[in-house]
Amino acid sequence: SVGNTDSRGGLIVLEGLDRCGKTSQSGKLLSYLEGLGHSAELWRFPDRTTSVGQMISAYLLNQSQLDDHTIHLLFSANRWEKRSMMETKLKAGTTLIVDRYSYSGVAFSSAKGVDVEWCKAPEIGLLAPDVVLFLDIPPEKAAERGGYGGERYEHLEFQKKVAQCYQILRDSSWKIIDGCRGIEEVEKELRDIVVDHVLACKKGKPLSLLWS
Ligand code: TMP
């Protein structure tokens, strides 16, 4: 049978405020999918390993100053430089669990006052996620969790603005997950959603592009 030559991996994105739990949940999802025998990889943005990523990292660590538009375009460029590899992996059947994506790009920059449509423009043409798992947690609660590492955006007042900006980006690909619950409870909910989407992609759901 040639029935599964079109089968591809899923593009699964986790989003949310700093300290919402998405990094630990991403790792757990990866182990779960691998345990089920799926090919999967964990990705994250910003990818600080590239030269663009190093400029972003220096900015986040307050080691450099950049105009708000400039850093926005660097975050976007950091996704564009990974786009073809992302497409290759997905088409080869590997599911990608991605910790932050274009929604972080738009939410964090627009929280600084940059126009939302301007923020979205450089993201047009990137691969659209099959599902966005938004770990919903009040900014105050995230701040209580501690471990704000002192990077540029890790302040309660700013995170409150980011939370509002995320709201306007919600679309039909989003699943809002109550991130205030225990880690296992959240994990259980995520597992079922992710498996459904991975299977749909395997069965031939086509890839689409942002913003759609
Ligand atoms: P991280 O803590 O997940 O590595 O993300 C670093 C910070 O960068 C985090 O505060 C969110 C922010 N960010 C943007 O401002 N724009 C983006 O496009 C991305 C991916 C992250």
Residues whose N, C-alpha, C, O or C-beta is under 5 A from the ligand:
A	BS01	TMP	F45 P46 F75 R100 Y101 S104 G105 F108 Y153
